[in-house]
Amino acid sequence: MQNKVDVAVMIGSGVPETLRALGQKACWVVLLNGEQRGTAFASRDEAQECRAAWQALLRLEQSDSVH
């Protein structure tokens, strides 16, 4: 099965209260097959790093299942 890992932006009321309290009006989340995984990030770069980690983990799991 091919998994899809994306980064999505959330704005306004979609931003968690903890980030809104810090003045954030937008945040980024990682989606695995359309479902949010983990926390919301204050920067797109942080979310991209998390996305890359998910992709590496999924590649590792996929290669383990082949062997």
Biotite code that builds the C-alpha atoms (Angstrom):
import biotite.structure as struc

atoms = struc.array([
    struc.Atom([0.000, 0.000, 0.000], chain_id="A", res_id=1, res_name="MET", atom_name="CA", element="C"),
    struc.Atom([1.315, 3.431, -0.943], chain_id="A", res_id=2, res_name="GLN", atom_name="CA", element="C"),
    struc.Atom([1.063, 5.972, 1.870], chain_id="A", res_id=3, res_name="ASN", atom_name="CA", element="C"),
    struc.Atom([0.731, 9.679, 1.164], chain_id="A", res_id=4, res_name="LYS", atom_name="CA", element="C"),
    struc.Atom([2.355, 12.199, 3.510], chain_id="A", res_id=5, res_name="VAL", atom_name="CA", element="C"),
    struc.Atom([1.418, 15.864, 3.095], chain_id="A", res_id=6, res_name="ASP", atom_name="CA", element="C"),
    struc.Atom([1.763, 19.172, 4.917], chain_id="A", res_id=7, res_name="VAL", atom_name="CA", element="C"),
    struc.Atom([-1.377, 21.271, 5.288], chain_id="A", res_id=8, res_name="ALA", atom_name="CA", element="C"),
    struc.Atom([-1.890, 24.770, 6.637], chain_id="A", res_id=9, res_name="VAL", atom_name="CA", element="C"),
    struc.Atom([-4.585, 25.612, 9.161], chain_id="A", res_id=10, res_name="MET", atom_name="CA", element="C"),
    struc.Atom([-5.722, 29.157, 9.802], chain_id="A", res_id=11, res_name="ILE", atom_name="CA", element="C"),
    struc.Atom([-7.976, 30.964, 12.243], chain_id="A", res_id=12, res_name="GLY", atom_name="CA", element="C"),
    struc.Atom([-9.979, 28.743, 14.564], chain_id="A", res_id=13, res_name="SER", atom_name="CA", element="C"),
    struc.Atom([-8.143, 25.663, 13.246], chain_id="A", res_id=14, res_name="GLY", atom_name="CA", element="C"),
    struc.Atom([-5.001, 26.848, 15.037], chain_id="A", res_id=15, res_name="VAL", atom_name="CA", element="C"),
    struc.Atom([-4.686, 25.228, 18.479], chain_id="A", res_id=16, res_name="PRO", atom_name="CA", element="C"),
    struc.Atom([-5.303, 27.572, 21.426], chain_id="A", res_id=17, res_name="GLU", atom_name="CA", element="C"),
    struc.Atom([-1.715, 27.154, 22.645], chain_id="A", res_id=18, res_name="THR", atom_name="CA", element="C"),
    struc.Atom([-0.399, 28.633, 19.385], chain_id="A", res_id=19, res_name="LEU", atom_name="CA", element="C"),
    struc.Atom([-3.116, 31.302, 19.158], chain_id="A", res_id=20, res_name="ARG", atom_name="CA", element="C"),
    struc.Atom([-2.130, 32.454, 22.656], chain_id="A", res_id=21, res_name="ALA", atom_name="CA", element="C"),
    struc.Atom([1.369, 33.046, 21.262], chain_id="A", res_id=22, res_name="LEU", atom_name="CA", element="C"),
    struc.Atom([-0.046, 35.161, 18.442], chain_id="A", res_id=23, res_name="GLY", atom_name="CA", element="C"),
    struc.Atom([0.034, 32.502, 15.721], chain_id="A", res_id=24, res_name="GLN", atom_name="CA", element="C"),
    struc.Atom([-2.737, 32.959, 13.158], chain_id="A", res_id=25, res_name="LYS", atom_name="CA", element="C"),
    struc.Atom([-1.685, 29.947, 11.087], chain_id="A", res_id=26, res_name="ALA", atom_name="CA", element="C"),
    struc.Atom([-0.029, 26.604, 11.720], chain_id="A", res_id=27, res_name="CYS", atom_name="CA", element="C"),
    struc.Atom([1.029, 23.570, 9.729], chain_id="A", res_id=28, res_name="TRP", atom_name="CA", element="C"),
    struc.Atom([0.187, 19.923, 10.280], chain_id="A", res_id=29, res_name="VAL", atom_name="CA", element="C"),
    struc.Atom([1.380, 16.650, 8.811], chain_id="A", res_id=30, res_name="VAL", atom_name="CA", element="C"),
    struc.Atom([-1.228, 14.429, 7.191], chain_id="A", res_id=31, res_name="LEU", atom_name="CA", element="C"),
    struc.Atom([-0.754, 10.718, 6.639], chain_id="A", res_id=32, res_name="LEU", atom_name="CA", element="C"),
    struc.Atom([-3.306, 9.450, 4.140], chain_id="A", res_id=33, res_name="ASN", atom_name="CA", element="C"),
    struc.Atom([-5.421, 12.517, 4.875], chain_id="A", res_id=34, res_name="GLY", atom_name="CA", element="C"),
    struc.Atom([-5.381, 12.170, 8.678], chain_id="A", res_id=35, res_name="GLU", atom_name="CA", element="C"),
    struc.Atom([-3.433, 14.490, 10.962], chain_id="A", res_id=36, res_name="GLN", atom_name="CA", element="C"),
    struc.Atom([-0.447, 12.921, 12.662], chain_id="A", res_id=37, res_name="ARG", atom_name="CA", element="C"),
    struc.Atom([1.218, 14.556, 15.610], chain_id="A", res_id=38, res_name="GLY", atom_name="CA", element="C"),
    struc.Atom([1.073, 18.137, 16.687], chain_id="A", res_id=39, res_name="THR", atom_name="CA", element="C"),
    struc.Atom([0.588, 21.436, 14.929], chain_id="A", res_id=40, res_name="ALA", atom_name="CA", element="C"),
    struc.Atom([3.758, 23.306, 14.002], chain_id="A", res_id=41, res_name="PHE", atom_name="CA", element="C"),
    struc.Atom([4.393, 27.030, 14.197], chain_id="A", res_id=42, res_name="ALA", atom_name="CA", element="C"),
    struc.Atom([6.449, 26.974, 10.986], chain_id="A", res_id=43, res_name="SER", atom_name="CA", element="C"),
    struc.Atom([6.190, 25.242, 7.647], chain_id="A", res_id=44, res_name="ARG", atom_name="CA", element="C"),
    struc.Atom([9.853, 24.218, 7.899], chain_id="A", res_id=45, res_name="ASP", atom_name="CA", element="C"),
    struc.Atom([9.160, 22.283, 11.119], chain_id="A", res_id=46, res_name="GLU", atom_name="CA", element="C"),
    struc.Atom([6.230, 20.517, 9.485], chain_id="A", res_id=47, res_name="ALA", atom_name="CA", element="C"),
    struc.Atom([8.375, 19.669, 6.442], chain_id="A", res_id=48, res_name="GLN", atom_name="CA", element="C"),
    struc.Atom([11.012, 18.125, 8.733], chain_id="A", res_id=49, res_name="GLU", atom_name="CA", element="C"),
    struc.Atom([8.322, 16.016, 10.382], chain_id="A", res_id=50, res_name="CYS", atom_name="CA", element="C"),
    struc.Atom([6.990, 15.025, 6.948], chain_id="A", res_id=51, res_name="ARG", atom_name="CA", element="C"),
    struc.Atom([10.456, 13.880, 5.909], chain_id="A", res_id=52, res_name="ALA", atom_name="CA", element="C"),
    struc.Atom([10.749, 11.803, 9.098], chain_id="A", res_id=53, res_name="ALA", atom_name="CA", element="C"),
    struc.Atom([7.382, 10.132, 8.386], chain_id="A", res_id=54, res_name="TRP", atom_name="CA", element="C"),
    struc.Atom([8.460, 9.381, 4.827], chain_id="A", res_id=55, res_name="GLN", atom_name="CA", element="C"),
    struc.Atom([11.731, 7.835, 6.028], chain_id="A", res_id=56, res_name="ALA", atom_name="CA", element="C"),
    struc.Atom([9.895, 5.717, 8.598], chain_id="A", res_id=57, res_name="LEU", atom_name="CA", element="C"),
    struc.Atom([7.401, 4.497, 6.020], chain_id="A", res_id=58, res_name="LEU", atom_name="CA", element="C"),
    struc.Atom([10.208, 3.628, 3.564], chain_id="A", res_id=59, res_name="ARG", atom_name="CA", element="C"),
    struc.Atom([11.961, 1.684, 6.327], chain_id="A", res_id=60, res_name="LEU", atom_name="CA", element="C"),
    struc.Atom([8.766, -0.197, 7.210], chain_id="A", res_id=61, res_name="GLU", atom_name="CA", element="C"),
    struc.Atom([8.138, -0.933, 3.552], chain_id="A", res_id=62, res_name="GLN", atom_name="CA", element="C"),
    struc.Atom([11.648, -2.285, 2.997], chain_id="A", res_id=63, res_name="SER", atom_name="CA", element="C"),
    struc.Atom([11.352, -4.433, 6.151], chain_id="A", res_id=64, res_name="ASP", atom_name="CA", element="C"),
    struc.Atom([8.105, -5.965, 4.901], chain_id="A", res_id=65, res_name="SER", atom_name="CA", element="C"),
    struc.Atom([9.692, -6.841, 1.549], chain_id="A", res_id=66, res_name="VAL", atom_name="CA", element="C"),
    struc.Atom([12.548, -8.778, 3.143], chain_id="A", res_id=67, res_name="HIS", atom_name="CA", element="C"),
])
